[in-house]
């Protein structure tokens, strides 16, 4: 093939000149997924990078043989084909077709087209097993009217449009098999390490999906059936981890001790054993297990922090400092390591050493790539203490753009920065970014919350996210329903769809769950579907919507304690203190099976009762529960209207709120701020001064009155502050939303 001139640098490959070559490459990728459905985004990335390297160093398109050509018929065995070769071969095949119609392109130009696709993959991929890009591309092609079908090629990659393509039906891959099927294969072929590893991998997935009890029952009889000590140790390790996941520390110790006795070099089992000892308070035994793991692999730097914390729990300050010093030596660029060493020095009264470490720390920045959440959290504290929050946000955003898949924690840090700055818009942007990620909001929060709590200044306010409490054994009991003239078969189908919705919730696929519940509610008024939709809204941070859905669920069927528990949580998250108290009290009356949950609900009730009493005392005016519930509902809806930019509606709600309770300074304050925003300066000033009459040290009103004085002095409304609602801060013990399965 003759080569046209290479493109000049900086050429726009998203232009009309190259769009057909990009499109044909993306169609080729979809064709490859038809042949091998196991393809993931990572496979596409690897294939494109390999093809890119070829194009950058060669003048001709590569010949990539895949399958077998016999009698002008290409046969591809999906079970045997190399996925990278398959993807690259289909792209080359389709480029030949495109060049026949649109003219030849140089390899340099084709490489530019691949970079456009790689940028798109980078945007849509959420991890090594993700299919985010493939799903996006398939939907994009479908909307563009492109039908993906296979076009055969000869052994040189040239198209053979009239030749049929034969693909033998592929057998299921190991990834497609259930745990039971993999168990049967492993026992039938105990020497097949691939099958055994697939079995272990699928077993570990049960832990992620909160099926620990089921996994324990399945694995316990298999320990004795393992072929050798190595396999037996790994089965025992997974069994111990299942007990740990269920917080059964004592039960976890026994299989994990057996695992390390069978394989003394099994580092993962030593780590799990150390964690098990820690959960039961055996810190000395935990320290010995951590030390054994460290001895086996001194490069596993994640072992050092829990080992140091264990020594701290034992009161062994010398060993704690020595461990942090080893951590610094092993991970010299880690801000977290230097910070923890400085704190250990400080606790040991070694002030000069602590000052030296902190001085080093102030000169450090997180690594450009691969910095840990702990490093970023330490850096964030330094920036906040130095008052550099504006520059901090810019640095975090740049880091997130470099590695959005691995820097999943940066939106959470941006949320903290926005809260410290009091920037409501930035808070919402950070929340939207968190919710757009595949992993649930509580996964990054749980992983980084302790670090943030230890490192952020006490003035920083961390939002309490909404978390699902996925039960180990979902409740499947039926509850009454009201329907809209539906026959029994339809009701049975709606019940199936409702169950599918709860299954999607357990898999954290909230979009699919919402679609299922809304399908049901379009036909019938099932309380379970309303409840499930409320869970989805709670998990996607739509708390006001969740509150109204849980409220409706208890109206339809008010005999379920979980319904009332979630209603209480949603009410509490939306500042409806009295309604939350009423809901939790009803929850206790109906009875709770879990002892820990009952204690948590009782703690909520205690705090809420104290909160109500404090409010009544502050107002100097007793209100009935009904009056308080009405006032809190008006206030919460007013805050929501403010945040949605519906200022006129917010004014109406706050006006009504102050007629119910004229001693509520926040209602007066928000009313005044809204009136200022629509230009009603005199009335707004009056409302703000009323707020100060109720609470003289009310900073929100003082701030807005100062802004109003500047407006009047300058004669322009541009001096008015951005509209930010003033919300109460509630102390919450951390009760989680419940998402037990309910039948319609």
Secondary structure, DSSP 8 states (H G I E B T S, - for coil): --------TT--TTSHHHHHHHHHHHHHHHHHHHH-TT--HHHHHHHHHHHHHHHHH-SS------SEEETTEEE--TTTS-HHHHHHHHHHHHHHHHHHHH----HHHHHHHHHHHHHHHHHH--STT--HHHHHHHHHHHHTT-------B-TTS-B-TTS-EE-------GGGS-HHHHHHHHHH-TT-HHHHHHHHHHHHHHHHTT-HHHHHHHHHTTGGG-SSHHHHHHHHHHHHHHHHHTT-HHHHHHHHHHHHHH-TT-HHHHHHHHHHHHHTT-HHHHHHHHHHHHHH-TT-THHHHHHHHHHHHHT-HHHHHHHHHHHHHHSTT-HHHHHHHHHHHHHTT-HHHHHHHHHHHHT----TTT--HHHHHHHHHHHHHTT-HHHHHHHHHHHHHH-TTT-TTHHHHHHHHHHHHT-HHHHHHHHHHHHHSSS-HHHHHHHHHHHHHHHS-TT--------EE--SS----B---EESS--HHHHHHHHHHHHHHHHHHHTT-HHHHHHHHHHHHTTEE-HHHHHHHHHHHHHTT-HHHHHHHHHHHHHH----HHHHHHHHHHHHHTT-HHHHHHHHHHHHHH--S-HHHHHHHHHHHHHHHHHHHHHHHHHTS---HHHHHHHHHHHHHHHHHHHTT-HHHHHHHHHHHHHH-TT-HHHHHHHHHHHHHTT-HHHHHHHHHHHHHH-TT-HHHHHHHHHHHHHHHHT-GGGS----------------EE----B-
